[in-house]
Amino acid sequence: MRRILLKTAIAALACTAAASWAEDRYPARAIRFIVPASAGGPSDVVARLFAEKLGGALGQPVLVENKPGASLTLGTVLVAQAQPDGYTLLFTTSTPIVMVPFTMKKVPYDVQKDLTTVSHLGSTPLVLYVNATSPVQNVKDLVAASKAAPDKANFGSYGNGSSAHVLGEILNREAGMKMVHVPYKGVAPELQDLMAGNLMSAVADIGTAAGQVKAGKIRPIAVTGTKRSASLPDVPTFAEQGIAGMEAFSPWWAVFAPAQTPHPIVDRLSTELAKIVKSPDMQSRLLSFGIDTTGTNSAQANEITRTDMARWQAIIRDVSYINFE
């Protein structure tokens, strides 16, 4: 018995020493940013900005891998089930974290049990767009157009159960419309269809659509939030146009790790990410995408995740008549 206990103790000490050694050497190889959305979309673009900066800070490359599909759960579950060693991280918007768990019947991960928030990076308002050739100039015009041509009344989003999807459905309810939801695997293909004339309207972020807006191919007609965006100062909020309940629709970006990732590794990552967010260069670049920056430690980020999950659970419950599957 003494021999067994001694062997057990030695094994435990060896494991602890090995773990400590691995943490001290972290990172010893390339890190993966798993992005659960398609290439070219806002998450992909922002992830690549951070990957470059974080790689420089840590002395190891940070590689971006796009894993779109299944309402953003495909890439999310990949990280939730990954080895908790700090080498596989999730770079995502809030959608698969605080919304999808309440819009899908079977979600292949549990946010609270399987993931830990490393850092909250920033948030951005959502925008309602129309094709630039459309006569629609505001929400009132959109309501009139949707009722005049109900067979063509639709809105695009970047996925079933996304914040863009819920926003469109609430807009339907508040404005008395019946626009049909058309989901896409990301913002880029959604905007392509809007420009091609296949959508009457589309809900997307500011940054990804900035080039198309500047080129005069699409037109923003309303923004979420309590005030106008500094990036689109001439575009009124939904509230200004008589549509209530849109203030909360500002998706955020964050980095997540598997739940059992050692605290020293999580702390190292959150410290470096916060430095990157607060650097003047990154502040300027993110603001050009319409992103209001934050940059938090892990404890603060996890609290934001918990609070937002509760808020979105209530919002989704309020629109339980919608089929998100």
N, C-alpha and C positions, 0 to 999 in steps of 0.2 A: 504493500500500500504506500509506504514511504517513497519507494522507487517511482511508482506511478505519479504520485503527487509532485515529486521533484521534476519528472519529465514534463508534466503539464505546466508547471511554473516556468521551466526553461523555455518551453514552446511559446508561452504567452509573452515572456520577455523578448523573445526573438521577433515575434510578430510586431510588438510595440516598437522595438528598435528599428525594424524594417520600415514600418509606417512613418516613423519620425525621420528616418533617413530620406525616404521618398519625398516627404513634405519639405525638408530642408533643401533638396535638390530641385524642387519644382520651379519652373517647368524644365524637364530634361529632353523634351521632344515637342513636335508640333502640336498645337491645340486646334480642335475643330469647333467652329461656330456652325451649329445646325440652324438653318433658317427654314421654317415650315411653310414658306411662301415661294412663289416662282421668281426666277431671275428677272431683274429689271424693275421689280416692284419696290415700294418704299422700304420694306424690311431689308431687302437685299442690298439696296444702295446704302442705307445707313449702317448695316452690318459691315460692309466692306470698308467704310470709313473708320469704324472702330477697330476692325481687324488689323488694319495697317498700323494704327497708333498703338494698340495693345501689344502687337508683335514686337514693335520697337522697344516698348517699355520692359517687356519680359525677356527679350533676347531670343525668342523662338518664334517661328512663323505661326500666324493664326489663319487657318484655312476656312473659307466660307463654303458650306455645302448646302445647296437648296434641296429641300425635301418637301415639295408641296403635295397637297392632296388630303382628302377626307376631312374637309373643313379645318385645315391646319393641324389636325391631330397626328398625322403621319410622322412629321418631324418631331413633334412634341413628345410623343410616346417613345421615340428612339432615344431621346435624352433621359426621359424618366426611367428607362430600363438600362441605361448605360452604366458602366463601371464608375463608381463615385471617386474618381481619381483626379478630377480637374482638367481632363484632356478632351472631354466631350461636353460642350456647353450649348445652351439654347439661346438664340438671339431672336426675339419675337416681339410682336405687338401684344397688347393685352388680350386680344380676341380669344385665343385658345386657352387662356388662363382664367379669365373672369367671366367669360360669356358662354363659350362652347359647353362647359360642364353643366349648364342649365338649359341649353337648347338641343342637345343630343341625348337620346335615351341611353345609349351605351358608350361612355367615354372610356378609352383604354388606359387612363391614368387618373390618379387622385392628386390634385395640385398640392394639397396640404401634406400628404404622406410621401409623395414621390419626388417632389421638387423643392428646392430652396431658392429664394430670390437673391441673387448676388448683388445687383445694383439696379436701381430705377434711373433711367437715363434722361427721359424727357417725354413730352406729350405734344399733340398737335390737334387742331380742330379738324373736323370733317367738312367737306364742301359738296354742295349739290351743283353738278355741271350739266350743261346742254351743249349740243353741237352748235358751233358758231354760226351756221347758216339758219338755225332755228329762229323763228320770230319771238320765242320765249325769252323774256328779259328778267323775270322775277317769279316768285312762287305763285302769285295770283295768275300770271299768264300760263304757268304750267298746269294749274288746276283747270283752267279754261280749255287748254289744249287737250288734256287727258279726257275731258268729258265730251269734247267735240269729235275726238277720234279714239274711242275706247279700244278698238282693235289694235291700235299702235301704242297704247299707253303702257309703258314699262319703265323699269329702272334697273340699272346694273349695280352689282356689289362685288366685293372681292371674296365672296364665299357664303354659303348657307350658315346662318347663325352668327355672322360677323356683325360688328357694330354698324357697318354700312347697311346690312340687311335690316336690322332692327330699326334703324333710323328711317329707312324708306317705308317700312310698315307703319310706324307711328305717324309719319307724314301722311300716309294714306288715310289713317283714322282721323287725324286732326283736321285734314283739309277736305274730307269727304270724297276721296279719290279711290280708284280701284286699279292702280298701276300694278302690272304683273312683275314679280321679282325674277331677275335673270342673274344667276350666280356665275362667277368666274373663278379660276384658280389664280387669283392675284389681280392687282390693279392694272398692270400693263395690258393684258388682253381685254380687260373691261373698257379701258379708254380707247383701244384700237377699234372696238365695235361702236363706241360712241361717235368717233370720228368718221366711221364708215356709214353712219346713218342708221345703224341697226337698233339703236336705243334712243328713246325719247329723252332720258336723263340718266345720270350715273352719280353714285356717291363715292368719293375717293378723298385722298389726302391732298395737301397743298403741293408738297415737294415733287411727287411723281408727275403731277399734271402741269407743273410750272412751264415746261418747255412748250407744251401744246397750247397753253393759254397765251404765252408770249408770242407764239407763231400765229395766233388768231384762228386756231382750229377748234377750240372748245371755249365755252364761256361759263364762268362761275356765277351762280345767281343767289346763293345763300351759304352762310357758314354757321357752324355750331358755336357754342360758348356764350358767355355773358356779355362779351364785347367783340367788336370787329377785330379781325386779325391784322397785325401790323404788316403782314405780307400781302393782304388783299384789303386795303383800307376803304376801297370804294364799294365793297360787297357787303350788303347788310346782313345782319344775323337773322336766323329764323324768327326769333322773338320780335324783331323789328317789323317783320312781315306777318305778324299775327299767329305764328305757330309756336305754341308752348311746348315745354318738355325736352327741348334739344340741347339744353345747357350742359348736360352731363356727357355728351358724345364727343369726347376728346381722347382717342386711343393713345396709350403710352407705349414706350419701348423699354425693355428690360432684358437683363441677362440672367439666366437660370442655370443651376447645376443640379445633378442628382442629389436627393435629400441627404444621403450619408457622406457627402464630400467633406473631408476634414476641415474644421474651422480655420486653421491657419491658411489653407489654400483659398477658401472662400474670402477670407479677410484680405489676402494679398490681391486677389482679383478685384474686389470691390474698391480697395484703396487706389489701385491703378486706374480703374474705370472712372472713378470720381475725379481724379487728377486730369484725365483726358477730357471729360465733360467740361470741366471748369477752365481749361486752357483757352486763351483768347482766340486761337486759330479755330478750334472746334466749335466754340460758341458761335463764331461768325458763320461757319459752314452749316451748322445745324439750324440756325435762325433763317438761313437762306432757303431751307426746306420747310419753313413754317413751324419748326419744332422749338417749343419753350423748354429749355434745359433744366434738369434737376441735378442728378449725381448724388447718390445716397450710399450709405453703408448697408450691409446686409439686413441688420435689424430694422432699420427704417424702411427698406424696400419690402421686407416681408409684411410689415404692418400695412403698407399701401396695398399690397396684394390681398390681404385678408379683408380690409375695409372695402375695397372695390368689388371683391367677390360678393359680399353681402349686399352692396348697392345694386349690382347687376342682377342678382337673384330676384330682388324685388321688382326691378324693371321687367325682367322676363316673365315673372309671374303675372304682371299687369297686362301682358300681351300673350297670354297663354293660348289664345284662340289661333295663333299663327302656327303653321306647320313648318318647323325648321328642318325636318329630315329631308 
